[in-house]
Amino acid sequence: MNRPSESKRMRLPRRCFALLLALLIVCAARPASARQTGEDFVRAAKNNDLAAVRQLADQNPALLDARDSVQMTALMWAASEGNNDIVAFLLDRGASVNAVDRWHGTALVRAAHANNLVAARALVAKNADPNVRDVWGTDALFRAAEKSDPALATLLLDHGANPNARDTRGYTALMRAVSLGNGETLRTLLDRGASVNARDRRGVSVLMRAARAGQLAAVQLLLEREADPRARSRAGATARTLAATSGHADIARLLAQAECRKR
């Protein structure tokens, strides 16, 4: 049986090496991939590098809606980080205002979470939808309710935000505001149609949350707005019993009086 010569045995590896070398040369000569360039663009927006954002957008306008590994766009990051000059630039160039990330959050949700009123104004001016909800069911108004400044909530309500939207646990923006003691935001939500007697999936009402959290001013306001002090959760608790078990005796007394008036 004839064996291949030494030169023939070496020919195949040499050809493979030559092919690999050629591929490396071609790859090195090619421009960065769209994904890499897109990530550079998003990173520049996140880092507040307006010059880089502008240069990359001029070179490739398709990058305006490029995404990073968690599907966040440059606009989302700029709104989240308070890089409002970049927000303005991206919106002027036509970046998508209602794109969603991996968690279905939008740039407006990101702006609200960061309490970035300037970005939120710019986004709603470009028809950003305030009622898009993420995978947890929270929207921009829910995030605004977490802040003590009611201006952001007012802006969103002025542009059609639903004051009674619920997250996956049945919580409303009003519930979030009352739990954190954001009195002015609470008042704003009530003035704009938020249900004072809304309950979550466990039957816990807004008033119960305020009582349990020891928010006396909120309890007083809710009672003025006709919150029901006799309502019971699925576990049988009332606002008064929750206040008492949480050590808020003054609130418990106030609620006991309110219960008597309702009989």
C-alpha positions in Angstrom: 0.0 0.0 0.0 1.4 3.3 -1.1 1.8 6.0 1.6 1.6 9.7 0.7 4.8 11.4 0.5 6.0 13.9 3.2 5.2 16.8 0.9 1.7 15.6 0.4 1.1 15.1 4.1 2.2 18.7 4.8 0.2 20.2 1.9 -3.3 20.0 3.6 -2.2 21.7 6.9 -0.5 24.4 4.9 -3.6 25.0 2.9 -5.7 25.2 6.0 -3.3 27.7 7.5 -3.3 29.8 4.4 -7.1 29.8 4.3 -7.3 30.8 8.0 -4.7 33.6 7.5 -6.7 34.9 4.5 -9.9 35.0 6.6 -8.2 36.9 9.4 -6.9 39.5 6.9 -10.4 39.9 5.4 -12.0 40.3 8.8 -9.4 42.8 9.9 -10.0 44.8 6.8 -13.8 44.9 7.3 -15.4 47.7 9.3 -16.8 46.9 12.8 -19.9 44.9 12.7 -23.3 46.6 13.0 -23.7 45.1 16.4 -20.4 46.4 17.7 -21.0 49.8 16.2 -24.5 49.9 17.6 -23.1 49.1 21.1 -20.6 51.9 20.7 -23.4 54.3 19.8 -25.5 53.3 22.8 -22.5 53.4 25.1 -21.7 57.0 23.9 -25.2 58.1 24.7 -25.0 56.4 28.2 -21.7 58.2 28.8 -23.0 61.6 27.7 -20.6 61.8 24.8 -22.6 64.0 22.4 -19.8 64.4 20.0 -19.5 60.6 19.5 -23.2 60.2 19.2 -23.4 62.9 16.6 -20.5 61.5 14.6 -21.8 57.9 14.6 -25.3 59.1 13.7 -24.0 61.2 10.8 -22.1 58.1 9.5 -25.0 55.7 9.9 -28.5 57.0 10.7 -29.7 53.5 11.2 -27.8 53.5 14.6 -30.5 55.8 16.1 -32.4 52.7 17.2 -29.5 50.4 17.9 -29.7 48.4 21.0 -27.3 47.0 23.6 -27.2 43.5 25.2 -30.4 44.2 27.2 -32.2 45.8 24.2 -31.9 49.3 25.6 -31.5 52.1 23.0 -29.4 55.2 23.2 -32.5 57.2 23.9 -33.4 55.0 26.8 -30.0 55.3 28.4 -29.8 59.1 27.8 -33.2 59.6 29.5 -32.2 57.3 32.3 -28.8 59.0 32.9 -30.1 62.6 32.6 -28.1 63.2 29.4 -30.8 65.6 28.1 -28.7 67.2 25.3 -28.4 63.7 23.8 -32.1 63.1 24.4 -32.9 66.2 22.4 -30.4 65.3 19.6 -31.8 61.8 19.2 -35.4 62.9 19.2 -34.5 65.6 16.6 -33.0 62.9 14.4 -36.0 60.7 14.7 -35.1 58.0 17.3 -38.1 55.8 18.2 -39.8 57.1 21.3 -41.8 54.0 22.0 -39.2 51.3 21.5 -39.1 48.8 24.4 -36.2 47.1 26.1 -35.9 43.5 27.4 -38.3 44.3 30.2 -40.7 46.1 27.9 -39.8 49.5 29.4 -39.7 52.6 27.2 -37.5 55.7 27.3 -40.4 57.5 29.1 -40.5 54.8 31.8 -36.7 55.3 32.2 -37.1 59.1 32.4 -39.8 58.8 35.0 -37.8 56.3 37.1 -34.9 58.8 37.0 -37.3 61.7 37.8 -36.0 63.3 34.6 -38.8 65.9 33.9 -36.8 67.5 31.1 -36.5 64.3 29.2 -40.1 63.3 29.9 -41.3 66.6 28.5 -39.3 66.1 25.3 -40.6 62.5 24.9 -44.3 63.3 25.3 -43.9 66.2 22.9 -42.8 63.5 20.4 -45.9 61.4 21.3 -44.3 58.9 23.7 -47.1 56.7 25.0 -47.4 57.1 28.8 -49.5 53.9 29.1 -46.9 51.3 28.0 -46.4 48.9 30.8 -43.3 46.8 31.5 -43.2 43.1 32.4 -44.1 44.0 36.0 -47.1 45.9 34.8 -45.7 49.3 35.8 -45.9 52.3 33.6 -44.3 55.8 33.7 -47.0 57.2 36.1 -46.3 54.4 38.5 -42.6 55.4 38.5 -43.6 59.1 38.8 -45.7 58.3 41.9 -42.6 57.1 43.7 -41.2 60.7 43.6 -42.2 63.5 45.9 -42.3 66.1 43.1 -45.8 65.9 41.5 -44.7 67.8 38.3 -43.9 64.6 36.5 -47.1 62.9 37.4 -49.0 66.0 36.3 -47.2 65.9 32.9 -48.0 62.3 32.3 -51.7 62.8 33.3 -51.9 65.8 31.0 -50.8 63.5 28.2 -53.3 60.7 28.8 -51.7 58.5 31.5 -54.3 56.2 33.1 -54.5 57.1 36.9 -56.0 53.7 37.7 -53.6 51.4 35.8 -52.5 48.4 37.9 -49.3 46.4 38.0 -49.1 42.6 38.2 -49.8 42.7 41.9 -52.8 44.9 41.5 -51.1 48.0 42.8 -52.0 51.4 41.5 -49.8 54.5 41.3 -51.9 55.9 44.2 -50.9 53.0 46.4 -47.2 53.5 45.6 -47.4 57.2 46.4 -49.2 56.7 49.7 -46.8 53.9 50.8 -43.9 56.3 50.3 -45.6 59.3 51.9 -45.5 61.4 48.8 -48.4 63.7 49.8 -48.4 66.2 47.0 -48.2 63.4 44.4 -51.0 61.6 46.2 -53.2 64.7 46.1 -52.4 65.2 42.4 -53.4 61.6 41.6 -56.7 62.0 43.6 -57.5 65.3 41.9 -57.0 63.6 38.5 -59.3 60.6 39.0 -57.3 58.0 40.9 -59.7 55.7 42.8 -59.5 56.3 46.5 -60.9 52.9 47.4 -58.8 50.8 45.0 -57.5 47.5 46.4 -54.7 45.2 45.4 -55.0 41.4 44.8 -54.9 40.8 48.5 -57.8 43.2 49.1 -55.5 45.8 50.7 -56.8 49.3 50.1 -55.0 52.6 49.7 -56.2 53.7 53.2 -54.8 50.4 54.7 -51.5 51.1 53.1 -51.3 54.6 54.5 -52.3 53.4 58.0 -49.8 50.6 58.0 -47.0 52.9 56.8 -47.9 55.5 59.6 -48.7 58.2 57.1 -51.0 60.4 59.2 -51.4 63.2 56.7 -52.2 60.7 53.9 -54.8 59.0 56.1 -56.5 62.3 56.8 -56.5 63.2 53.2 -57.9 59.9 52.1 -60.7 60.1 54.7 -61.6 63.6 53.4 -61.8 62.0 49.9 -64.3 59.4 51.1 -61.9 56.4 51.6 -63.8 53.6 53.4 -62.4 53.0 56.9 -64.5 49.8 57.3 -63.1 48.0 54.3 -61.5 44.7 55.0 -58.7 42.9 53.3 -59.0 39.2 52.3 -57.2 38.4 55.5 -59.8 40.4 57.5 -57.7 43.4 58.4 -59.0 47.0 58.4 -57.0 50.2 58.2 -57.4 50.6 62.0 -56.1 47.2 62.9 -53.2 47.6 60.6 -52.3 50.9 62.1 -52.6 49.4 65.6 -50.5 46.4 64.9 -47.9 48.6 63.3 -47.6 50.8 66.4 -49.4 53.9 65.0 -51.8 54.6 67.9 -52.7 58.1 66.7 -53.8 56.8 63.3 -55.7 53.9 64.9 -57.7 56.4 67.0 -58.5 58.5 64.0 -59.7 55.5 62.1 -61.8 54.3 65.0 -63.6 57.7 65.0 -64.0 57.5 61.2 -65.5 54.0 61.6 -68.0 55.3 64.1 -69.1 58.1 61.8 -69.7 55.5 59.0 -72.1 53.4 61.1 
